[in-house]
Amino acid sequence: MSIRQIDEQVIVRLSKGEESAFSLLYDCYYTYLNTVALCYVFDKNVANEIVNDVFVNVWHKRKTIIYPIHFYLVQSVKNGCLNHIRAQQSHDRIMSEHRKQLLEFQEEYVLSNHTPLEYIETKEIEMEVRSAVERLPEKCRVVFEQYFYLGKVPEDIATDLLISVSTVRVHIKNALDKLRISLKHLIGLTIFLIIKIISHF
């Protein structure tokens, strides 16, 4: 299959919803667009996902697609790669902040007089934690409760609440920051919270 097979008539048929035209476009451009994506993300699986997302978007917007389509497809792949790179940068930045917090808390914990697991599994502490969680802003609380109490991963929470995964991670980070302040006297528990966040991000 060659991208030269995609002429104006193919795009006209696509805009009318002909699945055969879409299949031809997919077959002719899939390898080419994957090569473009790999130039930016260096990961075959990520490249495949980005390209497939582009084709899904093309089908959804088929009524507005016009010829020539080459530049549109390439630019869509580049935009997908850019979004992925920015998301990774944001994720790495959040992870770096969490690791720094963990090291600081670990140092403080070692220097304190608390013994390991001193507070864990006591009714009073459980009530204190729940009270602190309930005082979180509503959206932040809903996300954190699903994450911490129900054990859901950010991707599942995003799907359930119809928000992006990055938004879920930001809510979790904000919750952790607020709980770190309100539960600062429970150093061991705070370290546990941070470890739980990092292990699932």
N, C-alpha and C positions, 0 to 999 in steps of 0.2 A: 504493500500500500504506500502511496506517495501523497504528500500534501498538495501536489499539483493537481490531484483529482478533484480537489474541492473548488468548484467554480460557483458562479453566482446562482445557477439553477439549484445546486445542492442546498445553498443557504435559503433560497426561496421555499424549497420543500420543507426544510427544517422549521422555518417560521410558521408553516402551516400545520406543524405537529407530526410530520411523517417520521416515524421511528427509524425507517430504513436510512433516511438522510442523516439522522443523528448517529446511527451506528457507523455509517461510512466516515463521518467526521471524526468520530472516536478512534476508529481503526487507523485512519490516516495520520492523526495528530498525536496519538497517545505516546508513542516512543519519542517523538520529537520534543514534546512538552516535558517529558520526564528528563530528557537530557538537559533542557533549559533549567529545570528546577534543581538538578544535581549540581549545576554550576554555582548555585547559591547556598544550598543547605547541606550538601555533602553526605546525605543520608538517604539511601534508596527507599526505605519505607516511608519516610517523611515526604519525599518527593512524590511517591505514588499517591499518598493521601492528598497532597496539595492539588495534583493534577486531576484526580477524581472529583475533588470538590469543585474545581473549575468547570468540569463537564456537567456536574449536577446543576450548577448555577446557570450554565448555558441552556440546559433544558428548561429550567424554570423561567428563563427570560427569552425563550425562543421566539416569541412574538415580536420582540424588539430588536433581535439580532439582524444585522445588515451585512452585506458584502462590501469590501473584503473583510474577512474575519481573522486573518492571520495576526495582525497587530493586537487585536482585542484579546486573543487567546494568550499570546506571549505576555502581554501586560498583566493579564489576570493571574498568570502563574507567578510573575515577579511580585505582584502585590501579595499573593498568598505566602511566598517565601519571606517577604518583608514582615508580614504579620507574625509568622512563626518565629523569626529571629527576635523580634521585639518582645514576644511573649516569653521566650527563653531568657532574654536579658532581665525582664521583670522577675521571673521565677528565680533566677540565680541571685538576684539582688536580695529578694526576700529570704532565700535560704541562707545567704551570707549573714544577714542580720540575725536570724534565728541561732545560727551556730555561735556567733559572737555573744549573744545573750546567754546561751547555754554555758559557755566557758566561764563567763562572769559569775553566773549563779553557782556553778560547780565550785569555783574558788571560794565564794562566800560561804557555801555549805560546808566545805572542809574546815573553814576557820570558825564556824559556829559551834555551839555546844549540842546541837541536835544530833540525835542518833538516827541511823537509817530507818525509814518506815515508821518513825515515831508516831506520826499522825494518821497513817493510812488505816482505812477501814473503821474509823470511829464515827459514830452517829453524828456527833457534834460537828465534825469537819465536813461530813457529807452535806449537812444542812447549810453550813457556811458557804460551801462551794456553790450549791444550788441557788442560794440567795444571791451570790455574786453574779452568777450567770443570768438570773432573772432580771438583774438591774442593767444588763447590757441593752443597747439600742435594739429595737424590735427586729430589724432585718439581720443585724449582726447576731442576735440571740438565736433566731430561727436557724440560721446556718450552723452556728456553733453547736447547738443542741443536737442537730442531725449528725454532725461530725463526731462530737465527743461522746454523747450518750448512745446513739444508734450505731456508731462505728462505720458510718458511710464514708466513702472516699470522695474527694472534691468533684470528680467527674459525675458521680451518681447524684450528688446534691445539686449540681448545676442542671442536670437533666430534669430532676424533680421540680425545681423552683423556676425553671425556664430562664436562667441567667448564665453568664459565661463562667468558665472554670476559673479564670483570673479573678473575677469578682468574688467568687467563693473563697479563694485563697486570701484575698484582701480582707474579707470579713473575718476569717479565722485569725489572721494576723492581728487585726484590730481587737478582737476578743481577747487574744492572748496578752496583748499589751495592757488592756484594762484589768484583766484578772491578775496579771503580775503585780499591779499596783495594789489592788484591793486585797490580794492574798499574800502580800509580801512577807508576812510573818510566818507563812507556811512554806519555808524555803524548799523543803524536800518535795512537797506537792507541786510547787511551781516548776521545779526541774522536770518532774514527771510530765507535766503539761507540755513543756517545750519539746521533750524527747518524743512525745506522742505526735506533736505537730510535724516535726522533722521527718519522722519515720514514714509518714503517709503522704508527704508532699511530692 
